Structure formats: C-alpha cells, structure tokens
Amino acid sequence: MRAVLDETVQSDRRGLYYVVAGTVLVADPVATKEALGKVLVTPNRKRAFHWLNEGPEARDRMVDCLIEVGAYAHVCVHYPTARTGQVIARGRALRRVVPLLLYDGVDDLIIESRRAREDGRDRAVILDVLKDVGLSGALKYGWSGKDEPTIGLADAVCGAVGAYLVGNNAKWFDALQEGGVIGELVYISPEIA
C-alpha cells in the first residue's frame, strides 16, 4: 500500500504550526489517477497542484478527490514551533507519522522532496524509526517533486489543516473529517516531544 507525505507551515502570534501529513492511498493507482484527472481539469494546465496557489474551486475538487478515492491521513502538528526549530519539528513529526503508516500496512512511501540535505535528514529519521520498530527493510521510500500528482493529495490535506489551525477557513478541514480522510490530529509541542 502506498502513502504520500508532505508538510506545511502556518503561523500565528505564538509561533509556527509545523504540519506533516502522511496520506494513505487506498484506491488502486488507476482509480486514483482518474480521480486526480478531474481535479486538474483545465486543458492547458501545466503546473502541479499546490494548495497555496489554487483557488477555491480547485481546492474543492481536491477535497472531493480525497474522499472519492477513500484516502485517509495521519496528521501531526508540532506547535508552537520557533522559526529556527523547524528541522527538529519535522523530525519529531516524522517519528510520529511513519510508525502509524507502517501499522496501517504502508510499504511504499513517497515524500515531497525539498533539497538533498533535508531529504538526507528525513532518510536518517526513517531509518531510525524502522530500526526502532524492528521493521528494517519493510518500507520502500523515496522522494519526488510536485510533478508526482499524488503528492498533491498530501499537499491538500496539509493545506486544509493549516487553514483550519490559523482560523482562515475550516470548510475543507470539516469536509475531510466528515469524509473520513482526517481523524484526530496528533499534537506535539517542544516540551512534550
């Protein structure tokens, strides 16, 4: 089973919300690709889906797509996060999300690539998690850019959660919860991590 992982950062007056979502793709790849095709409906569209660059109609379509394909997500929110604490926050969030994905039977994980150094940090965390849970070699994982369409699914979960957390718009978060895509958010703070 495949999952895709992405993150977002939103802020309020107390600090940053560092959000990591591992979105499990339950439908077969063909059905997922067909559903994603409905999201990116403009004929001349050349760019990948990115929540922050989309209008409300594209966001609505992506939320509908997540529900249609039966995806579900494990979402971890590290808060408050200092601007200089994002690397630590990501590592802590990965340590919470990756075991949940493994428990669900995910054996193939695609992570949105950032840069080689950051991807290397992620790799080290994943290897530690696999060692800690005694499942070394049980997970195929790699990195991809936004050109991998399924990354847009995790990006949308992060975007909806981020908007909800800072009080911008709860509509998409509520729809994802009602559709069974998002359950309870896992919160961690610098003191508890």
N, C-alpha and C positions, 0 to 999 in steps of 0.2 A: 504494500500500500504506500502511496506517495503522499508527502506533505510538502508545503512550501512555507518558507519563513521570511518575514520582513519585519521592519521596525519603523517607528515614527517617534518624533519628539515634539511635544507641545508644552507650552509654558503658561504659568500664572504667576502671581506676585510672590509665591513661596518657593518656586523653583520649577524644574522641568519634570514633566511626565515622560519617562522613557518607556515606551510600549513595544513589546515583542509579541508577535502572533505567529503561532505555528498552525497553519490551516491544513486540515486533513482532507484530501480529495477522495471521496468515496466512490463517485461515479466512474465508469470506465473512461479512459482517456479520449475516446472518440466522442462520447456524450458531453464530456467537459469542453472539448474543443468546439463542438457545435454550439453549446450554450454561450461560450465566450464570444463566438462569432456574432451573436445577437447584441452583445454589449458594444462592440466596435463596429457599428452599423454604417457609419459614413463611408461612402465608396472610396474617397481619396485619402482616407486617414492613413498616415504613415507612422505615427508615433504610438508607443505602447501606452497602456492605461497607467495613469499615475493620479491618485486621488486628488492631490493638491492642484493639479492642472485641469481637472474635469469640472463640468457644470453639473447642476442638479439632476438633469435627465440621464447623463451617463452614470452618475453615482447610483441613481435609482435602478438602472438596468444591471449594474454590477451586483447590487444587493439582491435583486431578483435572481440573478445567475447563481450566486452562492446558495440561495435557498433551493433553487431548482435542482442543482446537482447534488444536494444533500451534504454539502461540505460542513464541517464543524471546526471550530478553532479553540486552541488553548491560548489564552491571552494573559500575559504577565505585565504588570505595571509597577515600575520602580519609581517611587515618589516619596519625598522630594529628591530630585537629583540636581546636584550642582553642575554648572557648565563643564567644570573640569572632571566631573565624576562619571561621564557617560561611558567610558570604557569599562569601568567597574560595574556600572549598572547593567550594561549589555551582558557581561559575563555572568552576573547573578541571575539575570532573567533567562539566559540560555540554560543555566543549571536547573531551572525550574521547569522550563517548557520541554526540553529534549527528553527527559525521562517520561513525561506524560505522553509524548508522541510514541516512544518505544512501547509503553504499556498498551497503547491502542493498536499496536501491530505495525506501525510505520517502519518500513525497511528501506525507504528511498526518500531522502530529504534534499530539497533544492533551496538554497539560501540566496537571497539577493546579494550579489557581490558588491562590495564597496571599493576597497583597494587591497592590494596584495598583503600589506601589513595587517589590516583589520581582518581580512579573511584568515590569515595565519593565526590570529588570536582566537577567532571562532573555532578553528580546527583544534587548537590546543584544549579549549574548553570541552568540545565534543569528545575528544579522545579521553579526557579525564572522566567525563560522565559515563562513557561506555565502559571504562575500566571500573569505575565505582559500582556500577550496576551489574558487572560481570557479563557484559554482552559485547565485548570487543569483537569487531568484525560483523556484527549483526545489522549494521546500518551502512548503507551506501549513501554518501552525501557529497554534494558539490555546490558550486556557486554559479550563478547565472545573472545576466543583466535583465533589465526590464523588457528586453526583446523576447524573453521567455514569457508567453502570455499568462501562464498560470501564476506567475509572481504577482500579477495584478489582483488575484483573489486575496492573497495575504495583505497586499497593499491596501485593499479596500477595507478589510477588517480593521487594520491599524488606523486608517483614516476615520472610520466611523467611531471607533473607540476614542481616538484623540479628540474629535469634535465633541463627543459626549462629555469627556472629562473636563474640558475647559468651558463647557456650557455654551458652545456655539450652536449646536443642533443635535438633539437626541433622536430625531426621526429615524435615521439609518441604524443607529445602535439598537433602538427599540425594535425595529423590523428584524434585525439579525437575531435578537434574543427571542422574539416571538417565533421566528422561523427555525429555531433550534441550532443556529450557527454558533452563537456565543452563549456560554453559560455564565457562571460566576467568574469575575475577573480575579486573578491571583495578584494580590498586592504585596510588595515587599518595600521596605524602607531601608535607608542606610544603617539604621540601628539594629534592624532585625535580620538583615540578610545573612 
